[in-house]
């Protein structure tokens, strides 16, 4: 209270910046507990369940395709493959090597693969019958694919042309933009090999007698 009888308030501010950081403590001792591997979990399983109007079917693996066999011949059937000649690919046999049927409501396309000397004719496609059961084989007896051997234009005198080529094939599921990676194999690639020659070369006739 001042001389006039009025109350006055005084506020004092104090600030402490704090002490310095203390030293780190010592590291603790290593653990003494004995540890061991836990028990193995239960063996897992994989299954594909397909629901339909008739119920649910369970499969252990998806469907897959394998090229089993096919044949090819030159356009004039003289067993000579020359540049610009048309080649016929026929008797294509395909197996469902997977564990469930192929789709019943989606097409699977079979076609030839374009390469340096192999030009498929007009992007031909063959349709595999739908609903091919697991392990079932299908031979497209009356359906064929065609290719044209590339042109050969030597710029000057040169050795005769003799090039080995392979007819490659693919199976494609357009609904999911997917090729069947294991469709071809060593046997099918061996069946697709042929020799392009120009000009035609005569060879000695071999006889068993």
C-alpha positions as CSV (number, residue, x, y, z in Angstrom):
1,X,0.0,0.0,0.0
2,X,1.4,3.4,-1.0
3,X,1.2,6.7,1.0
4,X,-2.2,7.4,-0.5
5,X,-3.6,4.0,0.6
6,X,-3.6,2.4,-2.9
7,X,-2.5,-1.1,-3.4
8,X,0.3,-1.7,-5.9
9,X,1.4,-5.0,-7.3
10,X,5.0,-5.7,-8.4
11,X,5.9,-8.8,-10.5
12,X,9.4,-10.2,-10.7
13,X,10.5,-12.4,-13.6
14,X,13.2,-15.0,-13.1
15,X,14.6,-17.2,-15.9
16,X,16.8,-20.3,-15.5
17,X,18.3,-21.7,-18.7
18,X,18.9,-25.1,-17.1
19,X,21.9,-27.1,-16.3
20,X,24.3,-28.7,-18.7
21,X,23.7,-32.3,-20.1
22,X,25.1,-35.0,-17.8
23,X,27.4,-37.8,-19.0
24,X,25.8,-41.0,-20.5
25,X,25.5,-44.0,-18.2
26,X,27.3,-47.2,-18.7
27,X,26.0,-49.9,-21.1
28,X,24.1,-52.7,-19.5
29,X,25.3,-56.2,-19.4
30,X,24.5,-58.7,-22.2
31,X,21.4,-60.8,-21.8
32,X,21.8,-64.2,-20.1
33,X,18.7,-65.8,-21.4
34,X,18.9,-68.9,-23.5
35,X,17.1,-68.5,-26.8
36,X,16.1,-71.2,-29.4
37,X,14.1,-71.4,-32.6
38,X,10.4,-71.5,-32.3
39,X,8.3,-74.4,-33.4
40,X,7.5,-74.8,-37.2
41,X,4.1,-73.5,-38.3
42,X,1.5,-75.6,-39.9
43,X,2.2,-76.5,-43.5
44,X,0.3,-74.1,-45.8
45,X,-1.7,-75.0,-48.9
46,X,-2.8,-73.3,-52.1
47,X,-6.1,-73.8,-53.9
48,X,-8.2,-72.0,-56.6
49,X,-11.9,-72.0,-56.0
50,X,-14.3,-71.3,-58.9
51,X,-17.9,-70.5,-58.0
52,X,-20.6,-71.2,-60.6
53,X,-24.3,-72.0,-60.6
54,X,-23.6,-75.6,-59.9
55,X,-21.4,-74.9,-56.9
56,X,-17.8,-74.4,-56.0
57,X,-15.0,-76.3,-57.7
58,X,-11.5,-76.5,-56.1
59,X,-8.3,-76.9,-58.1
60,X,-4.7,-77.2,-57.0
61,X,-3.2,-75.2,-59.9
62,X,-4.3,-72.9,-62.8
63,X,-4.7,-73.9,-66.4
64,X,-1.7,-73.8,-68.7
65,X,-1.0,-74.7,-72.3
66,X,1.7,-76.7,-74.0
67,X,2.4,-77.0,-77.7
68,X,2.6,-80.8,-78.3
69,X,3.1,-81.2,-82.0
70,X,2.6,-79.6,-85.4
71,X,3.8,-80.0,-89.0
72,X,4.8,-77.6,-91.7
73,X,5.5,-77.7,-95.5
74,X,6.4,-75.4,-98.3
75,X,3.6,-74.1,-100.5
76,X,4.3,-76.3,-103.4
77,X,5.1,-79.3,-101.2
78,X,8.5,-79.9,-102.7
79,X,10.3,-79.8,-99.3
80,X,12.3,-76.8,-100.4
81,X,12.0,-73.5,-98.6
82,X,12.8,-70.5,-100.7
83,X,12.6,-66.7,-100.2
84,X,9.1,-65.3,-100.7
85,X,7.5,-68.8,-100.6
86,X,4.4,-69.4,-98.5
87,X,4.7,-72.1,-95.8
88,X,1.7,-73.9,-94.3
89,X,1.6,-74.8,-90.6
90,X,-0.9,-77.5,-89.7
91,X,-1.9,-80.4,-87.5
92,X,-1.3,-78.2,-84.4
93,X,-1.8,-80.2,-81.2
94,X,-2.2,-78.4,-77.9
95,X,-2.4,-79.8,-74.3
96,X,-3.8,-78.3,-71.2
97,X,-0.9,-79.0,-68.9
98,X,-2.4,-77.2,-65.9
99,X,-4.7,-78.4,-63.2
100,X,-8.0,-76.8,-64.1
101,X,-10.1,-76.4,-67.3
102,X,-9.4,-73.5,-69.7
103,X,-12.1,-70.7,-69.6
104,X,-15.5,-71.6,-71.0
105,X,-16.4,-68.0,-71.8
106,X,-13.1,-66.6,-73.1
107,X,-11.2,-67.2,-76.3
108,X,-7.6,-68.3,-76.5
109,X,-5.8,-67.4,-79.7
110,X,-3.0,-69.4,-81.4
111,X,-0.7,-67.6,-83.8
112,X,2.8,-67.5,-85.3
113,X,5.6,-65.2,-84.1
114,X,7.1,-62.7,-86.5
115,X,10.9,-63.0,-87.0
116,X,13.5,-62.0,-89.5
117,X,12.6,-64.5,-92.1
118,X,9.1,-65.4,-90.9
119,X,6.2,-63.1,-91.7
120,X,2.8,-64.4,-90.6
121,X,0.1,-64.0,-93.2
122,X,-2.4,-61.2,-92.4
123,X,-2.0,-61.7,-88.6
124,X,-3.9,-65.0,-88.7
125,X,-5.3,-66.4,-85.5
126,X,-6.7,-69.8,-84.6
127,X,-9.1,-70.2,-81.7
128,X,-8.6,-73.1,-79.3
129,X,-11.8,-74.8,-78.3
130,X,-13.1,-73.5,-74.9
131,X,-13.3,-75.5,-71.7
132,X,-10.3,-77.8,-72.4
133,X,-10.1,-80.1,-69.4
134,X,-6.9,-80.5,-67.4
135,X,-4.6,-83.0,-69.2
136,X,-6.8,-83.0,-72.3
137,X,-5.3,-82.6,-75.8
138,X,-6.8,-81.0,-78.8
139,X,-5.6,-81.3,-82.4
140,X,-6.7,-78.6,-84.9
141,X,-6.7,-80.9,-87.8
142,X,-8.5,-78.8,-90.4
143,X,-7.2,-75.4,-89.3
144,X,-3.9,-74.0,-90.6
145,X,-1.6,-71.0,-90.2
146,X,0.5,-69.5,-92.9
147,X,3.7,-67.5,-93.2
148,X,5.8,-66.0,-96.0
149,X,9.5,-66.4,-96.0
150,X,11.3,-63.1,-96.3
151,X,12.8,-61.7,-99.5
152,X,16.4,-62.2,-100.4
153,X,18.1,-59.4,-102.5
154,X,21.8,-59.9,-102.8
155,X,23.7,-56.7,-103.8
156,X,26.2,-58.5,-105.9
157,X,27.9,-61.9,-106.5
158,X,27.7,-63.9,-103.2
159,X,27.6,-67.4,-101.8
160,X,24.3,-69.3,-102.1
161,X,21.8,-68.4,-99.3
162,X,21.5,-71.1,-96.7
163,X,19.9,-69.9,-93.4
164,X,18.3,-72.0,-90.7
165,X,15.1,-70.5,-89.3
166,X,12.6,-71.6,-86.7
167,X,8.8,-71.4,-86.8
168,X,7.8,-69.9,-83.4
169,X,4.2,-70.0,-82.0
170,X,2.3,-68.3,-79.2
171,X,-0.9,-68.8,-77.3
172,X,-2.6,-65.7,-76.1
173,X,-5.5,-64.9,-73.8
174,X,-6.8,-61.5,-75.0
175,X,-9.1,-61.0,-72.0
176,X,-6.1,-60.4,-69.7
177,X,-3.5,-59.5,-72.3
178,X,-1.4,-62.5,-71.4
179,X,0.7,-65.0,-73.2
180,X,1.3,-68.6,-72.0
181,X,5.0,-68.5,-71.2
182,X,5.6,-72.2,-71.2
183,X,3.6,-72.8,-74.4
184,X,6.8,-73.6,-76.5
185,X,9.5,-76.0,-75.4
186,X,12.6,-77.6,-76.8
187,X,10.7,-80.3,-78.7
188,X,8.3,-77.8,-80.4
189,X,11.2,-75.5,-81.4
190,X,13.0,-78.5,-82.9
191,X,9.9,-79.3,-85.0
192,X,9.8,-75.8,-86.2
193,X,13.3,-75.7,-87.7
194,X,13.7,-75.5,-91.5
195,X,16.4,-74.4,-93.9
196,X,16.0,-71.5,-96.4
197,X,18.0,-72.0,-99.6
198,X,18.6,-70.0,-102.7
199,X,19.2,-71.0,-105.3
200,X,18.1,-74.6,-104.9
201,X,21.0,-77.0,-104.5
202,X,21.0,-80.6,-105.8
203,X,22.3,-83.2,-103.5
204,X,23.4,-86.8,-104.1
205,X,20.6,-89.3,-103.8
206,X,21.1,-91.7,-100.9
207,X,19.9,-95.3,-101.1
208,X,19.8,-98.2,-98.6
209,X,20.8,-100.6,-101.3
